[in-house]
Amino acid sequence: MTFVYPSEPLAVVPPSMAPRPRLTFVGTGYLGATYAICFSELGYEVLGLDVDEPKVAKLAAGQVPFHEPGLDDLLRKNLAAGRLRFTTSYEEVAEFGDIHFICVGTPQRADGMAADLSFIENAITSLAPHLRRKALIVGKSTVPVGTAEWVQHLVLGNADPSAEVEVAWSPEFLQEGFAVEDVLRPNRVVFGVKSDWAKAMLYAAHKGVFELAATEDREVPVVVTNFATAELAKVAANAFLATKISFINAMAEVCGASGGDVTMLAKALGHDARIGNRFLRAGIGFGGGCLPKDIRAFQARAQELGVGEALRFLSEVDLINQRRRQHIVRLAAELLGRSVGPAGPDLRGARIAALGATFKPNSDDVRDSPALSVVRKLSRAGADVTVYDPQGTENARIVVPDVTYANSLPEAVADADLMCVLTEWEEFRNADPIALAKLIRTPRVIDGRNCLDAALWIRAGWQYQGMGR
Ligand code: UDX
């Protein structure tokens, strides 16, 4: 069966007159590089731009500057095929592209919870003056609702009016570690548009995605809507996911106090299809470059809009999440028989092996990583911490330089008084408790991600402490 897209508009001729629209991706960080590479894989002619020359040189030489499974091969393949190039020149991007996807970062502002939109502003004011023919500028970055209107205003003020440049918004929903799949096989695409032309161009830009789906007998739902809804689609999704994680972590606190087991509770809840079992893993909470900053920026924007109360629950979601990190330090003190003074637990002299530094497995990303936050707290409480992470050591060292980094799991665990699993890498989930028990000074483990087989570890002689079980 072939899926038909009933709302698919009539074909448009791209302004460049190329058979398919030529795509540019402005900002080749995690988001832009992944999109640029995957869309060239779908057969589009693609140009990626970044102002960071070494990054552009690296990509052009076939090296992905971050860890994402499958991306290196696709980069090299499409560079070789001549469909994919990288540049630092806005003139070149303007000359080449029919659709310009804005993929720059929107970090949390240093002076508060709101998002910093200066990279978006720079991208638009650098690109727009060079546009000589009609083009579509499409925002992909995660932004506060209302940004697309502002971008349109910026474009009007900076582009030649006769070029009739238009703006649209199409948020991304990439998960690190699954980013290639998420771009090639998205579970939905959202188009925020103001004209039929913009809608037709976005359909043309995603034709490769729809065609791939059709060959696999899948459908990619398309939601065509206005700017505000498209912008909200992203932040609302992340707010929901963060809430789900903090919900189960709140249940972990209740389980801890009442003798319940949160992993079994999550199973029992997840069988209800209305709840679902995904994103119900209790542990040390969520981190990364998206969820924490997005729920804060969302609250800041709601305040500005006069509906701050509607999102007040998100500050509770954030607080539950932060509490998980502190909880590990208290558990460590308990397991090590240490006192908890007014200044917090005293872990002076304790040797702790911290397994994991990245915010989740299969990534080298340590941005707002719960694992590294715990490492820092343990170290501040006086513990002598040795960290091991299969991919994240290089990045972790920059953020937390004053702890020891081991080159292997056995090296980290050797002679420790306590082992803490902070990121659920497969290497840790499959670790041999009998072999490790021989290396560690006292076999005690805190399973911060509830990812170990508790019965197996207890049988091997370990004192096992999970999260909310
Ligand atoms: C997230 C969203 O999932 C994605 O759709 C959006 O585009 C960007 O933000 P990502 O940051 O890659 O993606 O990570 P995700 O897999 O969502 O995990 C976020 C954090 O939540 C991680 O620290 C993870 O360990 C934690 N988590 C996730 C839990 O603690 N429990 C869960 O059940 C799921």
Residues whose N, C-alpha, C, O or C-beta is under 5 A from the ligand:
A	BS01	UDX	E172 F173 L174 Q175 E176 I245 F279 L280 R281 G283 G285 F286 G287 G288 C290 L291 F359 K360
